[in-house]
Amino acid sequence: MKKLLVSLVVAFSSLLSLQAQAADLPDFTELVEKQGATVVNISTTQIIKGRRGAHPFQFDGDEAMQEFLRRFFPGQIPGVPGAPQEFKNRSLGSGFIVSADGHILTNAHVVDGADEVLVKLTDKREFKAKVLGADKRTDVALIKIEASNLPVAKLGDSARLKVGEWVVAIGSPFGFENTVTAGIVSAKGRSLAHENYVPFIQTDVAINPGNSGGPLFNMKGEVIGINSQIYSRSGGSMGLSFAIPIDLAMEIQSQLRAKGKVSRGRLGIGIQEVSKDLAESFGLGKPQGALVASVEKGTAADKAGIEVGDIILKFDGKNVAESGDLPRMVAATRPGTKSVVQLWRKGASREVSVTVGEIPDDEAGARTASRGGKPGEPAAANRLGLVLTVPTAEQKRTLGIQHGLIVEEVRNGGTRTELRSGDIILSVILKGSQTEIKSVSQFNDLLQGVDKGATITLLVKRGDAQTFVTIKGVSEK
């Protein structure tokens, strides 16, 4: 009897514990009831005009196959009357209403290239939408439907969002309209490759194709982000999704609504992350800021006197903790604004004033690398295991350089390095001092003064870009 009573007490305690845990779990029902109607389904159609006579399957000379296709797939064979010369590509996405008169926010990639955009509301009404503007750099688009008295999404403050906070996504994954998924904020200010202008919100909310452009809500029912990307090896959700902060999205939509495009500030520099080794090379106390790897002539940075090898620590009074912070700060600055840049140069901090330029509408993204000119006569490998040659006058003109050495070969047995054949070594940084490289002998003489196991930094031109490369552990002389 005693054992039975103990078992009942334990069971009752467990039940109370489970009830307490259940009470702590969030309830999303009220949020969905109030905000669900503000989310829309977006379907787009892109008309792809086919080449006359083109066909995805070619059976030249096979009359039997051509006859088979004519009989069983009429209207699909080139040259046959009624054969279509254009094809329709359809895709799905999501969005949310930001004004009662029909303004809707979504992703730029949802409406990119669309000839027709159709918006479907939760009450089953459908409207054709007009794209007022789309910004590919942030993946934000503003579209408009002709309607009135629409439910409007409540907007929050993404800056106040906390890691670990519960969030909810509503969208149309794989076409399943008004699907609700939930999770937590995994990280803030996340930088992604080739995405320089968005400090993404990372969540573990289940996001799949069709969720793109849909809202991310906090527990107050406020939109704090636009679901934009997922990291996936399968094409489906893997618990890594990324949203555009609503604060940034609303800044973009304001410009899209007013001008149909977005104006961004520009300095005209190429930058890279400051690693621990690079910080030591430049005499900087800790890894921080954005290292200037290249400066375009005639740009805002060039006119302000910013140089290759400078490390930008602050822009307009704001700390540049890592290199990815700087493009966002500059882009958010109105072109023509005078800003103060604090930078680190030759072991000391200084300030320069810069008048911010503007990013052209058609400016290309990342440039692709290409190899330099034809190799000349190779020299012997140096302490780094590099075979170097001096470029000819013609090569200098072709490569757009005034000095430097071409890396012809990186031999095994040399010091481990990220250098590759075709790179051009422009300068070397030793003990915080930068020296331009003009001959193989000069470069090798500089290496002679470097202790075994030391770390050196090289400024390298690779294709159209410049980057700093750190080499650790120099081998024996």
Phi, psi and omega in degrees: 000319180297318179296322179296317179296319178298317180297320179294320178297315180298316180297318180294321178295320179296320179296317178297322179295317179295321178295322179294318178295318180297323180295333181280340181288145183288152176247116185264359188299316181295319178302312183294320180297321183278324188251349183302324182289346180276351181265137183238157173262133181241126174239138183236153177231129177242125180269118179255114181281126181275157177281133181303129180088353181279149180206139183296339178238126183253126179230050182302128176087350181262086185295325181297317180292320178298319180293323177299315181293323179297322184284315189262345178228062182298144179083001182249359185256128178305136178092345179272133180308136179089359180293132182288142179249010176214153184232153181249125178254121184248146177214163183237153177200190181226171177194180178212149187278129181245357174210148184295341181267010169109012175282133186228135176261142177205190176272147176298323183288344177289322184254001183300125177074008184284136174270338177214134178238122182245129181249130179243126180271170180293338178273014175077359175290146180235141181223145169279137184248151175254134178276111180281333179175151178218137180243105184292331184294328177251354180064040178244135177226149177241123178238165185221134172244154180272093180207171180216161178056039180277150175292136186248135179293140177277127184262141180250195181242104183293339179292336182267000179294141182244144176295133183098351181286144177289141177219157184229136175248139173234130182189200184234065180297129180054026177089358178279100190295146175052047175276133182252127175227155184223160178185204179233164174284120182272328180194161176235158176063032183283128176265136178244155180301134177066015177237087189271349190248003184233121172273087191297148169268122178263134178226169173252019176295139179291108179240132181225170177307129185110337174284341185307130179091351181280164184277151170247119184258148166270181185288350175275358183081020180260139176285122179242002178189164174246120180295126190234316187220160171227154170259121184207141173259351183247348185096347179248181184293135175234018179082015177231097179234155187228135182236147177277125179304137184295330179300314178293317182299322181287328173297318180294314183295329178298317179289322179295321180291324183279318188236349182080000179209173182241131175263134182229148176285156183210138175261328182088041179230157170256134185233165174212165181291147177265106178279174178299318180294320179293320178301318178295320180298325182263007177071025180268138187298323181212158179293116178197166175081187180238121181277125181280114181262339178203152178227123179281137181294139176082359181272177181302317181294319180297316180293331181277351179089015176289136187239158173298132183100347173290148174244115182279118184261326179219146174230118180056038177084357181259135180294136174261090184292321178217164189301326182295343179288325188295312180303323180292321179295314182292317182298327181281355181269134181295130177305137182096350179287139175270123183233154178260130179246122174265126183225164180251121182219125177052046173080011181217154179268142177210166181238142175229151177261135182228137173265111188296133177273194182231140176285124177297151181300324187259016182295132181287161177280223182296137179273145180274147182279149175219152183284161182283202184286187181292142180292144176267203179287123183289145176262177179288154179291142179264194184298337180269001182076023183256136171259117188241150173224154176274128180293147176286170179300321179294319178297321179299318178295317181294320183275347180071038179234160177251343180203173178129173179232138179272130175279109181274327185203143173246107188271148175296148180095345178278180177296140179298129185211156177271359179294152179221161179302133182101344175294155177238118179277117184264321181203165179234140178250117178232125178054038176083357181253134183257129182237128177289140182260125183236348179207158179295318182296319178299315181297315181293326177296321177297322179294329181298331181273005181263129180291153177300135179083358181288168178246131177235160180236135181241141170268121188237137172261123181232104186068233179268356185251157174243143181210153175267133180240127178262132179245120184257140173074066178296139184281181182300155178287000000 
